[in-house]
Structures are given as C-alpha cells and as structure tokens.
Amino acid sequence: MKISVVIPTYNSSKTIKMTLSSVLLQTVQPDEIIVIDDGSTDDTVLILENYKPTITIFQQTNRGVASARNVLCQKAKGDLIAFLDHDDIWHPKYLEIQKMQYHQYSNAVAFFTGHINFYGYGEYHWTGVDCKIEVTPYYHLNLTPWSGKISFQKREEKVGDVKYV
C-alpha cells in the first residue's frame, strides 16, 4: 500500500515550512509528497524548491484550491491520498493511525479526523505524541450527508469521480 500526501498551496510563504515539517516528521513516511502551487505571488515556490527532491512540485496559474486538489488527485500515485492544506500541520502519528484505520476498515472509502485550531505564525510542537487520535471511517461517501473535510481518501473505483468544487 502506497500513501500520497497532496498539498495545494497559494501564497503560503509564512506557513508552508511548518506544514512540510509535519509531514517529514511522521512516524510512517509517505511514498510521495506532491505540492501544487496555484499561482503564488510571494516566495512560496522559492521555499518549496529547497525541499526537492523530497517533494514533487507542480505549478499552475491561479485557478483556486478546488482545481489544485483535482490536479493533485490526478497526479498522485498512491493507493491512499492524504490531503493537507498549506496552513495545517499534522500530529506526528497521523499517517500511522490512518494506515492502521485503512487496514481495520478495509471497506471505507474515506476517513475523517478531529482537529485543533492554531492561530498565528509561530512554531508549534506536539506534546504527548502518544495521545489517542480518533478516526471515523466513512463508508457511504455519496449517500450520507456529512460536514467537515475528507482528510484521507482511498483510491479505488468505488470512489468514482469525486471532484472538489
């Protein structure tokens, strides 16, 4: 099983380093990290270049985050796609827990997690790395109403043509 981390970004020079650090510090490393720059006008691309070849960078003219996510999903090669916004950070065990959930709930097509809001551009560090992370498997992506965002999605035919709009 391969895991792809996909990160859409636009003018994220103040946050992208912490976002990428949270991926690189995972207890289970992804097989690929793909970032698409959606027409940034700040130093985002210059910062991203420092992470090559660990990450793969694509660029497009500004079309919005939905378009960027759709392009990332097309380019991802993993069996599982982990979505991360450019101003978010993951708990160090995020991918480890998601991988366990994938094996435990093999019929699920997506997984959701809770989140904690952070404010400001400081450095954030997790304490209590062994804390419990609860994940909710989502079995009927197109049948049951839901709110929130997909944080981890299985790449399978049964997911169909899920598109961000």
C-alpha positions, 0 to 999 in steps of 0.5 A, a space after each residue: 500500500 502506497 500513501 500520497 500526501 497532496 498539498 495545494 498551496 497559494 501564497 503560503 510563504 509564512 506557513 508552508 515550512 511548518 506544514 512540510 515539517 509535519 509531514 517529514 516528521 511522521 512516524 510512517 513516511 509517505 511514498 510521495 509528497 506532491 505540492 501544487 502551487 496555484 499561482 503564488 505571488 510571494 516566495 512560496 515556490 522559492 521555499 518549496 524548491 529547497 525541499 526537492 527532491 523530497 517533494 514533487 512540485 507542480 505549478 499552475 496559474 491561479 485557478 483556486 484550491 478546488 482545481 489544485 486538489 483535482 490536479 493533485 488527485 490526478 497526479 498522485 500515485 498512491 493507493 491512499 491520498 492524504 490531503 493537507 492544506 498549506 496552513 495545517 500541520 499534522 500530529 506526528 502519528 497521523 499517517 500511522 493511525 490512518 494506515 492502521 484505520 485503512 487496514 481495520 476498515 478495509 471497506 471505507 472509502 474515506 476517513 475523517 479526523 478531529 482537529 485543533 485550531 492554531 492561530 498565528 505564525 509561530 512554531 508549534 510542537 506536539 506534546 504527548 505524541 502518544 495521545 489517542 487520535 480518533 478516526 471515523 471511517 466513512 463508508 457511504 461517501 455519496 449517500 450520507 450527508 456529512 460536514 467537515 473535510 475528507 482528510 484521507 481518501 482511498 483510491 479505488 473505483 468505488 470512489 468514482 469521480 469525486 471532484 472538489 468544487 
